[in-house]
Amino acid sequence: MGPILDGLKLMAMGMGFVFTFLIIMIICMKIMAKLLKPIETCLDPVAPAPKKKASAGDDNARRAAAAVAALVASKK
C-alpha cells in the first residue's frame, strides 16, 4: 500500500503545482490587461471585411460544380 499512497501524494502535489501556476498566470494576465489599457486607445481597430451576400444562383452553381467534381473524381 506504500507505493500507491506515494503515487497519490505525488499526483496531488503535481496537480497543486499546476493549479497554483494557473492561478498566478491568470492574476498576471489581469494585471497586464490593466497596465496596457491606456495603450489600447493608440491602436487602430481592425474593421471586419464586409461580407458579400451570396445569391441563390451562386449557391446552386457551387453545388453543381462540387457534384461534377465528385463525379469526375469517382470515375478515376
All heavy atoms as TSV, in Angstrom:
chain	resi	resn	atom	element	x	y	z
A	1	MET	N	N	0.819	-1.188	0.000
A	1	MET	CA	C	0.000	0.000	0.000
A	1	MET	C	C	0.870	1.263	0.000
A	1	MET	O	O	0.388	2.329	-0.339
A	1	MET	CB	C	-0.892	-0.038	1.245
A	1	MET	CG	C	-2.114	0.800	1.152
A	1	MET	SD	S	-3.253	0.144	-0.028
A	1	MET	CE	C	-4.669	1.055	0.422
A	2	GLY	N	N	2.119	1.141	0.337
A	2	GLY	CA	C	3.022	2.285	0.400
A	2	GLY	C	C	3.247	2.947	-0.940
A	2	GLY	O	O	3.127	4.176	-1.043
A	3	PRO	N	N	3.564	2.184	-2.005
A	3	PRO	CA	C	3.806	2.822	-3.306
A	3	PRO	C	C	2.560	3.520	-3.857
A	3	PRO	O	O	2.669	4.548	-4.520
A	3	PRO	CB	C	4.219	1.677	-4.217
A	3	PRO	CG	C	4.684	0.598	-3.318
A	3	PRO	CD	C	3.930	0.760	-2.039
A	4	ILE	N	N	1.388	2.974	-3.578
A	4	ILE	CA	C	0.164	3.594	-4.078
A	4	ILE	C	C	-0.047	4.949	-3.400
A	4	ILE	O	O	-0.377	5.949	-4.055
A	4	ILE	CB	C	-1.050	2.670	-3.857
A	4	ILE	CG1	C	-0.917	1.440	-4.759
A	4	ILE	CG2	C	-2.356	3.400	-4.145
A	4	ILE	CD1	C	-1.993	0.411	-4.569
A	5	LEU	N	N	0.147	4.996	-2.089
A	5	LEU	CA	C	-0.008	6.266	-1.375
A	5	LEU	C	C	1.046	7.274	-1.813
A	5	LEU	O	O	0.751	8.474	-1.926
A	5	LEU	CB	C	0.068	6.035	0.136
A	5	LEU	CG	C	-1.162	5.346	0.764
A	5	LEU	CD1	C	-0.933	5.110	2.248
A	5	LEU	CD2	C	-2.398	6.169	0.543
A	6	ASP	N	N	2.269	6.796	-2.054
A	6	ASP	CA	C	3.317	7.698	-2.550
A	6	ASP	C	C	2.921	8.274	-3.915
A	6	ASP	O	O	3.119	9.456	-4.186
A	6	ASP	CB	C	4.659	6.961	-2.657
A	6	ASP	CG	C	5.272	6.664	-1.295
A	6	ASP	OD1	O	4.854	7.313	-0.307
A	6	ASP	OD2	O	6.159	5.784	-1.233
A	7	GLY	N	N	2.358	7.423	-4.761
A	7	GLY	CA	C	1.918	7.880	-6.079
A	7	GLY	C	C	0.801	8.904	-5.974
A	7	GLY	O	O	0.773	9.895	-6.706
A	8	LEU	N	N	-0.143	8.650	-5.063
A	8	LEU	CA	C	-1.245	9.592	-4.870
A	8	LEU	C	C	-0.747	10.926	-4.327
A	8	LEU	O	O	-1.223	11.994	-4.732
A	8	LEU	CB	C	-2.299	9.003	-3.942
A	8	LEU	CG	C	-3.119	7.841	-4.531
A	8	LEU	CD1	C	-4.031	7.254	-3.463
A	8	LEU	CD2	C	-3.922	8.300	-5.727
A	9	LYS	N	N	0.223	10.878	-3.402
A	9	LYS	CA	C	0.800	12.121	-2.870
A	9	LYS	C	C	1.500	12.906	-3.976
A	9	LYS	O	O	1.356	14.128	-4.078
A	9	LYS	CB	C	1.788	11.812	-1.748
A	9	LYS	CG	C	1.146	11.364	-0.465
A	9	LYS	CD	C	2.216	11.048	0.574
A	9	LYS	CE	C	1.631	10.399	1.803
A	9	LYS	NZ	N	2.675	10.017	2.772
A	10	LEU	N	N	2.256	12.188	-4.795
A	10	LEU	CA	C	2.973	12.827	-5.901
A	10	LEU	C	C	1.990	13.441	-6.892
A	10	LEU	O	O	2.192	14.559	-7.385
A	10	LEU	CB	C	3.876	11.812	-6.592
A	10	LEU	CG	C	4.802	12.335	-7.684
A	10	LEU	CD1	C	5.783	13.330	-7.088
A	10	LEU	CD2	C	5.542	11.182	-8.325
A	11	MET	N	N	0.908	12.719	-7.173
A	11	MET	CA	C	-0.109	13.237	-8.088
A	11	MET	C	C	-0.757	14.495	-7.509
A	11	MET	O	O	-0.954	15.490	-8.220
A	11	MET	CB	C	-1.181	12.177	-8.345
A	11	MET	CG	C	-2.269	12.647	-9.287
A	11	MET	SD	S	-3.640	11.490	-9.453
A	11	MET	CE	C	-4.371	11.587	-7.836
A	12	ALA	N	N	-1.087	14.459	-6.234
A	12	ALA	CA	C	-1.715	15.624	-5.593
A	12	ALA	C	C	-0.773	16.820	-5.602
A	12	ALA	O	O	-1.194	17.959	-5.856
A	12	ALA	CB	C	-2.135	15.278	-4.171
A	13	MET	N	N	0.513	16.584	-5.344
A	13	MET	CA	C	1.478	17.684	-5.378
A	13	MET	C	C	1.593	18.263	-6.789
A	13	MET	O	O	1.618	19.484	-6.965
A	13	MET	CB	C	2.855	17.203	-4.901
A	13	MET	CG	C	2.961	17.056	-3.412
A	13	MET	SD	S	4.562	16.465	-2.806
A	13	MET	CE	C	5.734	17.141	-3.906
A	14	GLY	N	N	1.651	17.400	-7.782
A	14	GLY	CA	C	1.748	17.863	-9.163
A	14	GLY	C	C	0.537	18.684	-9.568
A	14	GLY	O	O	0.656	19.747	-10.188
A	15	MET	N	N	-0.646	18.193	-9.217
A	15	MET	CA	C	-1.862	18.929	-9.552
A	15	MET	C	C	-1.918	20.251	-8.797
A	15	MET	O	O	-2.389	21.263	-9.329
A	15	MET	CB	C	-3.095	18.073	-9.246
A	15	MET	CG	C	-3.238	16.894	-10.188
A	15	MET	SD	S	-4.583	15.789	-9.732
A	15	MET	CE	C	-5.976	16.811	-10.089
A	16	GLY	N	N	-1.421	20.268	-7.582
A	16	GLY	CA	C	-1.374	21.506	-6.807
A	16	GLY	C	C	-0.456	22.530	-7.431
A	16	GLY	O	O	-0.792	23.724	-7.490
A	17	PHE	N	N	0.711	22.071	-7.899
A	17	PHE	CA	C	1.643	22.989	-8.556
A	17	PHE	C	C	1.038	23.557	-9.837
A	17	PHE	O	O	1.148	24.756	-10.116
A	17	PHE	CB	C	2.972	22.303	-8.871
A	17	PHE	CG	C	3.858	22.122	-7.680
A	17	PHE	CD1	C	4.376	20.875	-7.378
A	17	PHE	CD2	C	4.180	23.183	-6.852
A	17	PHE	CE1	C	5.199	20.694	-6.273
A	17	PHE	CE2	C	4.995	23.019	-5.749
A	17	PHE	CZ	C	5.505	21.765	-5.456
A	18	VAL	N	N	0.393	22.719	-10.619
A	18	VAL	CA	C	-0.222	23.189	-11.866
A	18	VAL	C	C	-1.337	24.183	-11.551
A	18	VAL	O	O	-1.449	25.230	-12.191
A	18	VAL	CB	C	-0.753	21.996	-12.687
A	18	VAL	CG1	C	-1.627	22.463	-13.843
A	18	VAL	CG2	C	0.401	21.164	-13.211
A	19	PHE	N	N	-2.178	23.866	-10.573
A	19	PHE	CA	C	-3.270	24.766	-10.196
A	19	PHE	C	C	-2.725	26.110	-9.724
A	19	PHE	O	O	-3.217	27.166	-10.122
A	19	PHE	CB	C	-4.116	24.111	-9.103
A	19	PHE	CG	C	-5.311	24.915	-8.701
A	19	PHE	CD1	C	-6.406	25.029	-9.535
A	19	PHE	CD2	C	-5.333	25.563	-7.482
A	19	PHE	CE1	C	-7.506	25.768	-9.165
A	19	PHE	CE2	C	-6.425	26.310	-7.099
A	19	PHE	CZ	C	-7.523	26.415	-7.943
A	20	THR	N	N	-1.680	26.066	-8.902
A	20	THR	CA	C	-1.065	27.299	-8.410
A	20	THR	C	C	-0.492	28.118	-9.562
A	20	THR	O	O	-0.674	29.340	-9.619
A	20	THR	CB	C	0.043	26.974	-7.388
A	20	THR	OG1	O	-0.521	26.177	-6.347
A	20	THR	CG2	C	0.651	28.223	-6.807
A	21	PHE	N	N	0.181	27.451	-10.490
A	21	PHE	CA	C	0.742	28.140	-11.644
A	21	PHE	C	C	-0.358	28.808	-12.457
A	21	PHE	O	O	-0.214	29.956	-12.893
A	21	PHE	CB	C	1.532	27.170	-12.522
A	21	PHE	CG	C	1.936	27.755	-13.835
A	21	PHE	CD1	C	2.974	28.670	-13.920
A	21	PHE	CD2	C	1.252	27.423	-14.998
A	21	PHE	CE1	C	3.342	29.227	-15.132
A	21	PHE	CE2	C	1.601	27.975	-16.211
A	21	PHE	CZ	C	2.649	28.877	-16.272
A	22	LEU	N	N	-1.463	28.103	-12.677
A	22	LEU	CA	C	-2.550	28.680	-13.465
A	22	LEU	C	C	-3.170	29.892	-12.764
A	22	LEU	O	O	-3.505	30.882	-13.422
A	22	LEU	CB	C	-3.610	27.619	-13.749
A	22	LEU	CG	C	-3.178	26.508	-14.717
A	22	LEU	CD1	C	-4.260	25.448	-14.815
A	22	LEU	CD2	C	-2.852	27.067	-16.081
A	23	ILE	N	N	-3.323	29.832	-11.464
A	23	ILE	CA	C	-3.865	30.969	-10.722
A	23	ILE	C	C	-2.930	32.171	-10.846
A	23	ILE	O	O	-3.367	33.304	-11.107
A	23	ILE	CB	C	-4.091	30.596	-9.236
A	23	ILE	CG1	C	-5.166	29.523	-9.116
A	23	ILE	CG2	C	-4.440	31.823	-8.409
A	23	ILE	CD1	C	-6.532	29.944	-9.590
A	24	ILE	N	N	-1.629	31.930	-10.680
A	24	ILE	CA	C	-0.648	33.020	-10.814
A	24	ILE	C	C	-0.680	33.595	-12.229
A	24	ILE	O	O	-0.610	34.813	-12.420
A	24	ILE	CB	C	0.765	32.529	-10.434
A	24	ILE	CG1	C	0.818	32.223	-8.933
A	24	ILE	CG2	C	1.827	33.541	-10.820
A	24	ILE	CD1	C	2.073	31.523	-8.490
A	25	MET	N	N	-0.810	32.738	-13.224
A	25	MET	CA	C	-0.850	33.203	-14.608
A	25	MET	C	C	-2.088	34.066	-14.858
A	25	MET	O	O	-2.005	35.115	-15.521
A	25	MET	CB	C	-0.844	32.015	-15.572
A	25	MET	CG	C	-0.740	32.414	-17.020
A	25	MET	SD	S	-0.618	31.031	-18.152
A	25	MET	CE	C	-2.233	30.317	-18.013
A	26	ILE	N	N	-3.229	33.677	-14.324
A	26	ILE	CA	C	-4.450	34.467	-14.502
A	26	ILE	C	C	-4.303	35.825	-13.835
A	26	ILE	O	O	-4.690	36.859	-14.405
A	26	ILE	CB	C	-5.662	33.697	-13.956
A	26	ILE	CG1	C	-5.970	32.506	-14.861
A	26	ILE	CG2	C	-6.886	34.602	-13.830
A	26	ILE	CD1	C	-6.995	31.563	-14.291
A	27	ILE	N	N	-3.726	35.853	-12.639
A	27	ILE	CA	C	-3.507	37.122	-11.938
A	27	ILE	C	C	-2.586	38.023	-12.747
A	27	ILE	O	O	-2.844	39.224	-12.909
A	27	ILE	CB	C	-2.954	36.864	-10.524
A	27	ILE	CG1	C	-4.032	36.198	-9.660
A	27	ILE	CG2	C	-2.471	38.154	-9.877
A	27	ILE	CD1	C	-3.524	35.660	-8.333
A	28	CYS	N	N	-1.507	37.451	-13.285
A	28	CYS	CA	C	-0.573	38.249	-14.101
A	28	CYS	C	C	-1.247	38.783	-15.357
A	28	CYS	O	O	-1.006	39.926	-15.762
A	28	CYS	CB	C	0.635	37.402	-14.483
A	28	CYS	SG	S	1.741	37.066	-13.105
A	29	MET	N	N	-2.102	37.976	-15.977
A	29	MET	CA	C	-2.804	38.430	-17.175
A	29	MET	C	C	-3.748	39.583	-16.857
A	29	MET	O	O	-3.858	40.535	-17.634
A	29	MET	CB	C	-3.570	37.264	-17.810
A	29	MET	CG	C	-2.666	36.241	-18.475
A	29	MET	SD	S	-3.528	34.780	-19.048
A	29	MET	CE	C	-4.656	35.460	-20.228
A	30	LYS	N	N	-4.426	39.519	-15.729
A	30	LYS	CA	C	-5.324	40.613	-15.345
A	30	LYS	C	C	-4.540	41.886	-15.053
A	30	LYS	O	O	-4.956	42.986	-15.433
A	30	LYS	CB	C	-6.167	40.200	-14.142
A	30	LYS	CG	C	-7.205	39.160	-14.506
A	30	LYS	CD	C	-8.135	38.879	-13.362
A	30	LYS	CE	C	-9.078	37.787	-13.781
A	30	LYS	NZ	N	-10.453	38.094	-13.577
A	31	ILE	N	N	-3.390	41.740	-14.392
A	31	ILE	CA	C	-2.542	42.906	-14.109
A	31	ILE	C	C	-2.044	43.518	-15.416
A	31	ILE	O	O	-2.069	44.739	-15.594
A	31	ILE	CB	C	-1.375	42.520	-13.184
A	31	ILE	CG1	C	-1.901	42.195	-11.781
A	31	ILE	CG2	C	-0.336	43.625	-13.122
A	31	ILE	CD1	C	-0.859	41.590	-10.857
A	32	MET	N	N	-1.606	42.683	-16.355
A	32	MET	CA	C	-1.125	43.187	-17.640
A	32	MET	C	C	-2.244	43.873	-18.411
A	32	MET	O	O	-2.016	44.898	-19.073
A	32	MET	CB	C	-0.534	42.046	-18.484
A	32	MET	CG	C	0.776	41.512	-17.957
A	32	MET	SD	S	2.089	42.719	-18.030
A	32	MET	CE	C	2.307	42.877	-19.772
A	33	ALA	N	N	-3.451	43.349	-18.332
A	33	ALA	CA	C	-4.581	43.984	-19.023
A	33	ALA	C	C	-4.838	45.373	-18.458
A	33	ALA	O	O	-5.123	46.315	-19.204
A	33	ALA	CB	C	-5.822	43.109	-18.890
A	34	LYS	N	N	-4.730	45.519	-17.137
A	34	LYS	CA	C	-4.941	46.834	-16.527
A	34	LYS	C	C	-3.812	47.791	-16.878
A	34	LYS	O	O	-4.037	48.980	-17.089
A	34	LYS	CB	C	-5.066	46.696	-15.012
A	34	LYS	CG	C	-6.379	46.071	-14.592
A	34	LYS	CD	C	-6.479	45.941	-13.098
A	34	LYS	CE	C	-7.785	45.257	-12.718
A	34	LYS	NZ	N	-7.902	45.021	-11.290
A	35	LEU	N	N	-2.580	47.276	-16.938
A	35	LEU	CA	C	-1.444	48.132	-17.267
A	35	LEU	C	C	-1.470	48.584	-18.725
A	35	LEU	O	O	-1.039	49.687	-19.049
A	35	LEU	CB	C	-0.127	47.401	-16.983
A	35	LEU	CG	C	0.230	47.175	-15.517
A	35	LEU	CD1	C	1.507	46.337	-15.414
A	35	LEU	CD2	C	0.417	48.503	-14.802
A	36	LEU	N	N	-1.962	47.735	-19.612
A	36	LEU	CA	C	-1.954	48.044	-21.040
A	36	LEU	C	C	-3.241	48.715	-21.516
A	36	LEU	O	O	-3.366	49.014	-22.704
A	36	LEU	CB	C	-1.707	46.770	-21.844
A	36	LEU	CG	C	-0.339	46.116	-21.617
A	36	LEU	CD1	C	-0.236	44.812	-22.376
A	36	LEU	CD2	C	0.780	47.051	-22.018
A	37	LYS	N	N	-4.183	48.939	-20.639
A	37	LYS	CA	C	-5.453	49.567	-21.017
A	37	LYS	C	C	-5.252	50.935	-21.661
A	37	LYS	O	O	-5.904	51.231	-22.673
A	37	LYS	CB	C	-6.356	49.670	-19.781
A	37	LYS	CG	C	-7.756	50.047	-20.090
A	37	LYS	CD	C	-8.478	48.919	-20.778
A	37	LYS	CE	C	-9.950	49.216	-20.865
A	37	LYS	NZ	N	-10.652	48.216	-21.627
A	38	PRO	N	N	-4.351	51.806	-21.153
A	38	PRO	CA	C	-4.164	53.119	-21.812
A	38	PRO	C	C	-3.605	53.000	-23.226
A	38	PRO	O	O	-3.874	53.844	-24.075
A	38	PRO	CB	C	-3.165	53.846	-20.910
A	38	PRO	CG	C	-3.225	53.151	-19.601
A	38	PRO	CD	C	-3.613	51.745	-19.896
A	39	ILE	N	N	-2.844	51.986	-23.495
A	39	ILE	CA	C	-2.238	51.823	-24.816
A	39	ILE	C	C	-3.272	51.350	-25.832
A	39	ILE	O	O	-3.116	51.550	-27.031
A	39	ILE	CB	C	-1.050	50.832	-24.735
A	39	ILE	CG1	C	0.007	51.395	-23.794
A	39	ILE	CG2	C	-0.448	50.558	-26.102
A	39	ILE	CD1	C	1.154	50.465	-23.527
A	40	GLU	N	N	-4.348	50.759	-25.353
A	40	GLU	CA	C	-5.371	50.217	-26.247
A	40	GLU	C	C	-5.969	51.300	-27.141
A	40	GLU	O	O	-6.308	51.041	-28.295
A	40	GLU	CB	C	-6.482	49.565	-25.420
A	40	GLU	CG	C	-7.565	48.904	-26.233
A	40	GLU	CD	C	-8.629	48.288	-25.350
A	40	GLU	OE1	O	-8.579	48.456	-24.133
A	40	GLU	OE2	O	-9.517	47.642	-25.916
A	41	THR	N	N	-6.060	52.511	-26.648
A	41	THR	CA	C	-6.639	53.589	-27.444
A	41	THR	C	C	-5.722	54.014	-28.582
A	41	THR	O	O	-6.188	54.595	-29.562
A	41	THR	CB	C	-6.939	54.804	-26.552
A	41	THR	OG1	O	-5.739	55.226	-25.912
A	41	THR	CG2	C	-7.977	54.464	-25.497
A	42	CYS	N	N	-4.440	53.714	-28.480
A	42	CYS	CA	C	-3.489	54.091	-29.528
A	42	CYS	C	C	-3.586	53.173	-30.744
A	42	CYS	O	O	-3.205	53.562	-31.844
A	42	CYS	CB	C	-2.066	54.041	-28.998
A	42	CYS	SG	S	-1.765	55.193	-27.648
A	43	LEU	N	N	-4.069	51.983	-30.537
A	43	LEU	CA	C	-4.132	51.016	-31.623
A	43	LEU	C	C	-5.354	51.269	-32.502
A	43	LEU	O	O	-6.419	51.622	-32.021
A	43	LEU	CB	C	-4.184	49.592	-31.063
A	43	LEU	CG	C	-3.008	49.184	-30.184
A	43	LEU	CD1	C	-3.268	47.815	-29.595
A	43	LEU	CD2	C	-1.725	49.185	-30.968
A	44	ASP	N	N	-5.178	51.085	-33.797
A	44	ASP	CA	C	-6.295	51.229	-34.722
A	44	ASP	C	C	-7.124	49.944	-34.695
A	44	ASP	O	O	-6.581	48.855	-34.893
A	44	ASP	CB	C	-5.798	51.468	-36.151
A	44	ASP	CG	C	-5.114	52.809	-36.292
A	44	ASP	OD1	O	-5.464	53.710	-35.515
A	44	ASP	OD2	O	-4.249	52.941	-37.178
A	45	PRO	N	N	-8.406	50.058	-34.493
A	45	PRO	CA	C	-9.227	48.842	-34.527
A	45	PRO	C	C	-9.342	48.332	-35.956
A	45	PRO	O	O	-9.458	49.123	-36.902
A	45	PRO	CB	C	-10.579	49.297	-33.995
A	45	PRO	CG	C	-10.612	50.761	-34.257
A	45	PRO	CD	C	-9.183	51.231	-34.182
A	46	VAL	N	N	-9.270	47.060	-36.099
A	46	VAL	CA	C	-9.365	46.447	-37.421
A	46	VAL	C	C	-10.842	46.189	-37.702
A	46	VAL	O	O	-11.505	45.458	-36.973
A	46	VAL	CB	C	-8.568	45.124	-37.470
A	46	VAL	CG1	C	-8.726	44.459	-38.819
A	46	VAL	CG2	C	-7.114	45.395	-37.151
A	47	ALA	N	N	-11.328	46.811	-38.751
A	47	ALA	CA	C	-12.732	46.635	-39.117
A	47	ALA	C	C	-12.879	45.334	-39.894
A	47	ALA	O	O	-12.049	45.010	-40.754
A	47	ALA	CB	C	-13.196	47.800	-39.981
A	48	PRO	N	N	-13.907	44.562	-39.587
A	48	PRO	CA	C	-14.097	43.315	-40.331
A	48	PRO	C	C	-14.470	43.614	-41.780
A	48	PRO	O	O	-15.138	44.619	-42.066
A	48	PRO	CB	C	-15.254	42.631	-39.596
A	48	PRO	CG	C	-15.962	43.721	-38.882
A	48	PRO	CD	C	-14.920	44.758	-38.574
A	49	ALA	N	N	-14.004	42.773	-42.657
A	49	ALA	CA	C	-14.293	42.950	-44.075
A	49	ALA	C	C	-15.785	42.759	-44.307
A	49	ALA	O	O	-16.397	41.866	-43.727
A	49	ALA	CB	C	-13.499	41.949	-44.906
A	50	PRO	N	N	-16.382	43.582	-45.134
A	50	PRO	CA	C	-17.819	43.427	-45.392
A	50	PRO	C	C	-18.078	42.102	-46.106
A	50	PRO	O	O	-17.367	41.723	-47.033
A	50	PRO	CB	C	-18.162	44.620	-46.275
A	50	PRO	CG	C	-16.875	45.044	-46.872
A	50	PRO	CD	C	-15.808	44.672	-45.891
A	51	LYS	N	N	-19.097	41.431	-45.622
A	51	LYS	CA	C	-19.429	40.134	-46.222
A	51	LYS	C	C	-20.346	40.344	-47.416
A	51	LYS	O	O	-21.301	41.112	-47.361
A	51	LYS	CB	C	-20.106	39.238	-45.192
A	51	LYS	CG	C	-19.172	38.812	-44.090
A	51	LYS	CD	C	-19.852	37.859	-43.145
A	51	LYS	CE	C	-18.887	37.447	-42.052
A	51	LYS	NZ	N	-19.507	36.580	-41.064
A	52	LYS	N	N	-20.009	39.644	-48.465
A	52	LYS	CA	C	-20.800	39.725	-49.686
A	52	LYS	C	C	-21.923	38.700	-49.589
A	52	LYS	O	O	-21.678	37.534	-49.265
A	52	LYS	CB	C	-19.885	39.440	-50.872
A	52	LYS	CG	C	-20.584	39.333	-52.207
A	52	LYS	CD	C	-19.596	39.143	-53.321
A	52	LYS	CE	C	-19.332	37.676	-53.521
A	52	LYS	NZ	N	-18.634	37.381	-54.750
A	53	LYS	N	N	-23.122	39.125	-49.842
A	53	LYS	CA	C	-24.243	38.193	-49.806
A	53	LYS	C	C	-24.186	37.305	-51.034
A	53	LYS	O	O	-24.047	37.772	-52.155
A	53	LYS	CB	C	-25.574	38.937	-49.779
A	53	LYS	CG	C	-26.025	39.351	-48.428
A	53	LYS	CD	C	-27.477	39.735	-48.465
A	53	LYS	CE	C	-28.019	39.856	-47.067
A	53	LYS	NZ	N	-29.427	40.173	-47.061
A	54	ALA	N	N	-24.290	36.008	-50.787
A	54	ALA	CA	C	-24.300	35.071	-51.898
A	54	ALA	C	C	-25.730	34.920	-52.391
A	54	ALA	O	O	-26.658	34.750	-51.612
A	54	ALA	CB	C	-23.751	33.719	-51.448
A	55	SER	N	N	-25.887	35.007	-53.686
A	55	SER	CA	C	-27.224	34.845	-54.242
A	55	SER	C	C	-27.548	33.364	-54.363
A	55	SER	O	O	-26.686	32.495	-54.278
A	55	SER	CB	C	-27.308	35.526	-55.607
A	55	SER	OG	O	-26.434	34.876	-56.511
A	56	ALA	N	N	-28.802	33.052	-54.574
A	56	ALA	CA	C	-29.235	31.662	-54.679
A	56	ALA	C	C	-28.601	30.999	-55.897
A	56	ALA	O	O	-28.243	29.825	-55.861
A	56	ALA	CB	C	-30.752	31.582	-54.756
A	57	GLY	N	N	-28.440	31.752	-56.972
A	57	GLY	CA	C	-27.818	31.204	-58.175
A	57	GLY	C	C	-26.367	30.842	-57.933
A	57	GLY	O	O	-25.855	29.857	-58.458
A	58	ASP	N	N	-25.678	31.653	-57.141
A	58	ASP	CA	C	-24.288	31.384	-56.775
A	58	ASP	C	C	-24.186	30.057	-56.035
A	58	ASP	O	O	-23.303	29.252	-56.308
A	58	ASP	CB	C	-23.771	32.502	-55.874
A	58	ASP	CG	C	-22.574	33.212	-56.454
A	58	ASP	OD1	O	-22.205	32.907	-57.599
A	58	ASP	OD2	O	-22.011	34.061	-55.742
A	59	ASP	N	N	-25.088	29.846	-55.091
A	59	ASP	CA	C	-25.068	28.646	-54.275
A	59	ASP	C	C	-25.346	27.412	-55.131
A	59	ASP	O	O	-24.685	26.382	-54.992
A	59	ASP	CB	C	-26.104	28.754	-53.153
A	59	ASP	CG	C	-25.898	27.693	-52.090
A	59	ASP	OD1	O	-24.725	27.347	-51.825
A	59	ASP	OD2	O	-26.910	27.222	-51.525
A	60	ASN	N	N	-26.304	27.520	-56.030
A	60	ASN	CA	C	-26.621	26.382	-56.902
A	60	ASN	C	C	-25.461	26.072	-57.841
A	60	ASN	O	O	-25.187	24.905	-58.119
A	60	ASN	CB	C	-27.892	26.672	-57.700
A	60	ASN	CG	C	-29.128	26.617	-56.821
A	60	ASN	OD1	O	-29.117	25.991	-55.760
A	60	ASN	ND2	N	-30.189	27.286	-57.247
A	61	ALA	N	N	-24.788	27.093	-58.332
A	61	ALA	CA	C	-23.650	26.881	-59.217
A	61	ALA	C	C	-22.514	26.180	-58.481
A	61	ALA	O	O	-21.869	25.286	-59.024
A	61	ALA	CB	C	-23.169	28.216	-59.787
A	62	ARG	N	N	-22.298	26.561	-57.228
A	62	ARG	CA	C	-21.245	25.909	-56.440
A	62	ARG	C	C	-21.587	24.452	-56.181
A	62	ARG	O	O	-20.726	23.575	-56.223
A	62	ARG	CB	C	-21.044	26.643	-55.123
A	62	ARG	CG	C	-20.362	27.964	-55.263
A	62	ARG	CD	C	-20.139	28.608	-53.936
A	62	ARG	NE	N	-19.561	29.930	-54.105
A	62	ARG	CZ	C	-19.371	30.774	-53.130
A	62	ARG	NH1	N	-19.702	30.457	-51.910
A	62	ARG	NH2	N	-18.837	31.959	-53.369
A	63	ARG	N	N	-22.851	24.194	-55.872
A	63	ARG	CA	C	-23.265	22.799	-55.633
A	63	ARG	C	C	-23.107	21.962	-56.892
A	63	ARG	O	O	-22.669	20.816	-56.840
A	63	ARG	CB	C	-24.715	22.761	-55.160
A	63	ARG	CG	C	-24.896	23.226	-53.760
A	63	ARG	CD	C	-26.323	23.100	-53.327
A	63	ARG	NE	N	-26.505	23.657	-51.994
A	63	ARG	CZ	C	-27.645	23.733	-51.379
A	63	ARG	NH1	N	-28.750	23.283	-51.958
A	63	ARG	NH2	N	-27.727	24.251	-50.173
A	64	ALA	N	N	-23.460	22.521	-58.034
A	64	ALA	CA	C	-23.326	21.793	-59.292
A	64	ALA	C	C	-21.863	21.515	-59.594
A	64	ALA	O	O	-21.495	20.407	-60.018
A	64	ALA	CB	C	-23.964	22.585	-60.427
A	65	ALA	N	N	-21.005	22.501	-59.353
A	65	ALA	CA	C	-19.574	22.306	-59.598
A	65	ALA	C	C	-19.013	21.235	-58.666
A	65	ALA	O	O	-18.201	20.401	-59.082
A	65	ALA	CB	C	-18.827	23.619	-59.399
A	66	ALA	N	N	-19.469	21.225	-57.417
A	66	ALA	CA	C	-18.993	20.209	-56.480
A	66	ALA	C	C	-19.468	18.833	-56.883
A	66	ALA	O	O	-18.729	17.836	-56.789
A	66	ALA	CB	C	-19.473	20.550	-55.074
A	67	ALA	N	N	-20.696	18.730	-57.376
A	67	ALA	CA	C	-21.231	17.434	-57.812
A	67	ALA	C	C	-20.470	16.911	-59.022
A	67	ALA	O	O	-20.131	15.722	-59.091
A	67	ALA	CB	C	-22.707	17.571	-58.124
A	68	VAL	N	N	-20.167	17.795	-59.978
A	68	VAL	CA	C	-19.404	17.383	-61.166
A	68	VAL	C	C	-17.994	16.964	-60.767
A	68	VAL	O	O	-17.483	15.945	-61.241
A	68	VAL	CB	C	-19.376	18.522	-62.211
A	68	VAL	CG1	C	-18.395	18.208	-63.329
A	68	VAL	CG2	C	-20.768	18.763	-62.752
A	69	ALA	N	N	-17.374	17.695	-59.861
A	69	ALA	CA	C	-16.021	17.344	-59.422
A	69	ALA	C	C	-16.029	15.995	-58.706
A	69	ALA	O	O	-15.126	15.170	-58.900
A	69	ALA	CB	C	-15.478	18.430	-58.511
A	70	ALA	N	N	-17.044	15.728	-57.895
A	70	ALA	CA	C	-17.122	14.444	-57.201
A	70	ALA	C	C	-17.348	13.307	-58.200
A	70	ALA	O	O	-16.769	12.214	-58.056
A	70	ALA	CB	C	-18.256	14.478	-56.183
A	71	LEU	N	N	-18.174	13.540	-59.211
A	71	LEU	CA	C	-18.414	12.523	-60.217
A	71	LEU	C	C	-17.155	12.204	-61.005
A	71	LEU	O	O	-16.819	11.035	-61.231
A	71	LEU	CB	C	-19.531	13.000	-61.158
A	71	LEU	CG	C	-19.970	12.014	-62.248
A	71	LEU	CD1	C	-20.596	10.796	-61.611
A	71	LEU	CD2	C	-20.935	12.682	-63.195
A	72	VAL	N	N	-16.419	13.234	-61.401
A	72	VAL	CA	C	-15.172	13.023	-62.153
A	72	VAL	C	C	-14.145	12.300	-61.280
A	72	VAL	O	O	-13.467	11.391	-61.756
A	72	VAL	CB	C	-14.625	14.383	-62.652
A	72	VAL	CG1	C	-13.221	14.239	-63.203
A	72	VAL	CG2	C	-15.549	14.963	-63.710
A	73	ALA	N	N	-14.063	12.669	-60.012
A	73	ALA	CA	C	-13.094	12.044	-59.122
A	73	ALA	C	C	-13.444	10.588	-58.862
A	73	ALA	O	O	-12.558	9.736	-58.726
A	73	ALA	CB	C	-13.031	12.808	-57.802
A	74	SER	N	N	-14.728	10.262	-58.836
A	74	SER	CA	C	-15.111	8.877	-58.548
A	74	SER	C	C	-14.891	7.968	-59.754
A	74	SER	O	O	-14.728	6.760	-59.600
A	74	SER	CB	C	-16.578	8.822	-58.130
A	74	SER	OG	O	-17.415	9.130	-59.238
A	75	LYS	N	N	-14.832	8.516	-60.965
A	75	LYS	CA	C	-14.624	7.706	-62.165
A	75	LYS	C	C	-13.151	7.433	-62.426
A	75	LYS	O	O	-12.828	6.603	-63.263
A	75	LYS	CB	C	-15.263	8.392	-63.367
A	75	LYS	CG	C	-16.785	8.349	-63.313
A	75	LYS	CD	C	-17.387	8.775	-64.599
A	75	LYS	CE	C	-18.891	8.637	-64.500
A	75	LYS	NZ	N	-19.558	8.861	-65.774
A	76	LYS	N	N	-12.265	8.119	-61.730
A	76	LYS	CA	C	-10.820	7.907	-61.966
A	76	LYS	C	C	-10.342	6.691	-61.263
A	76	LYS	O	O	-10.723	6.158	-60.354
A	76	LYS	CB	C	-10.030	9.132	-61.498
A	76	LYS	CG	C	-10.190	10.284	-62.423
A	76	LYS	CD	C	-9.265	11.424	-62.011
A	76	LYS	CE	C	-9.402	12.577	-62.975
A	76	LYS	NZ	N	-8.579	13.686	-62.648
